[in-house]
Amino acid sequence: MRIAVTGAFSYSGKYITKRLLEKGEDVITLTNHPNRPDPFNGKVKAFPLNFANQAELVENLRGVDVLVNTYWVRFDKGRNTQPKAVENTRALVNAAVKAGVKRIVHISIANPSADSHLPYYWGKAANEKAVTDSGMSYAILRPTVLVGGGEDILINNIAFLLRRFPFFFIPGDGSYGVQPVHVEDLAGLAADAVYSKENYVIDAVGPDSYTFKELVKLVGDTIGVKRLLISVPPRLALLAAQFLSLFVNDVILTPEEVGGLMANLLVSKEPARARTAFKDWLKENRETVGKNYASELARHY
């Protein structure tokens, strides 16, 4: 088959592409970052992901059997907004239909909802509707928090802060849940979805579930830094994150992310489909996790 992966030079798309290449597939990528380092030594041809040029999108997808879509934006920056990302996803799906793509594997998020007051979550729900209404065969995977590969954001940066400060602010009481999933496990589920003929929507989550406070404590204990965990009002935690963001030239935490955490949206009610235990991965990577800050702005802008 010929398979197109959006963002094959980025995070989750890179691991999905690696799996498909190992299976001998012909993989291309649609990317906004064609000049990024190529981890595949020229094996994956890059095409522009230009949402404003429908004809170009259609032409770039011509001859593709399956589209694997990992595109989204974590937070608004300039014209890159979450509502705009919904429009862009619709444009991509429409182009795939016009190009004759037979199947789409779409990476979403756990617990999306059209009724959510959080743009991240209603946007993800809108994207899923674009996929299911497209007429193409589809699989939708809903991960929670990705870890692994040295490129994850949330877990790495929790460890980064724990390594450098004597205390850590917990928004609220920290009793809300987190259920991480390893990026390699997500890649495996995505590769399986490429070959399936069924339409389905599944959560992609790991076997371990923690309260947020338990997770932060586990990270600190495992990397060898026992810190004071202080429960504070969410607004104070956000204010502290915004202050620190000035020094790392990034957006450490957004109000939506705090809202999603505290609403228990980073856990699943479905059985775990991923096998990698978070505590085992953390133990194996305790010397490196959080050594360097992982910047979202540096990665995408």
Secondary structure as UniProt FT lines:
FT   STRAND          2..6
FT   TURN            7..9
FT   HELIX           12..22
FT   TURN            23..24
FT   STRAND          26..31
FT   TURN            34..35
FT   TURN            39..42
FT   STRAND          45..48
FT   TURN            51..52
FT   HELIX           54..61
FT   TURN            62..63
FT   STRAND          66..69
FT   TURN            78..79
FT   HELIX           82..99
FT   STRAND          103..107
FT   TURN            114..115
FT   HELIX           119..132
FT   STRAND          137..143
FT   STRAND          145..147
FT   TURN            149..150
FT   HELIX           154..164
FT   STRAND          167..171
FT   TURN            172..173
FT   STRAND          177..178
FT   STRAND          180..182
FT   HELIX           183..195
FT   STRAND          200..204
FT   STRAND          210..211
FT   HELIX           212..223
FT   STRAND          228..232
FT   HELIX           234..248
FT   HELIX           255..262
FT   TURN            263..266
FT   HELIX           278..284
FT   TURN            285..290
FT   HELIX           296..300
//
